[in-house]
Amino acid sequence: MGGTIHVALGNSFHEAGGLNKSAIHWDILKDMTKGGEIYADGEPFFKDGNFLI
C-alpha cells in the first residue's frame, strides 16, 4: 500500500526466495503519510509516505 512501511517478522516465503524458518510470521504495516519519518545513519530517506532518494 502506498505511503506505508511493511515489516515482516518470522517465517519467510520460500516462493519469494526467503530462507528464514520460524513458527510465526507477523506482518506489520504503518501508515507513514501524516508526518512519518525514517532515518538511516542520521539522514532522512522516507518522509510523509515518500522515499527521498
N, C-alpha and C positions, 0 to 999 in steps of 0.2 A: 504494500500500500504506500502510495506516495506520501512523503513527509513523515514517515515513521522510521524507527530503528528496530531491527529484529535481532534478538539474541536467542540462540538455542543452546540448551544445556543437556548433556546426557547422550543417549544413543544417536549416532548419525545414520543417515540413509545410505545404504550400500549402493543403491541405484545412482546416487549423485557422487559416488567415489569416496564416501566417508569410510573411515576405518575405526572410529571410536565405538567401543562396546560398553553399554550400560543398561541397567534395569529400568531406567527412566528416560524420558525425552520431554523437556519442557520448552515451549516456545513463549518468548516474552516480547511483546510489542509495546512501543512507547510512542505516542503522538508527539512529534517534535516541532509542529508548525507554529506554536504560540510561545516563542521565547526559548525553545530548546537549543542547547549548545553542546558540542563535543569538541574536546581539545586533545591533541597529541603533541607531546614534547613542548607544551606551553603555547602551542599555536592552534587557533580555531580551524577546524576543517568541515564542520557541519553546523549550520545555524538556521533556525526558523524553517526546518524541513528541507533545506537545500545544501548540497555539497558546495564548498567554497573553492575547491581545487578543480 
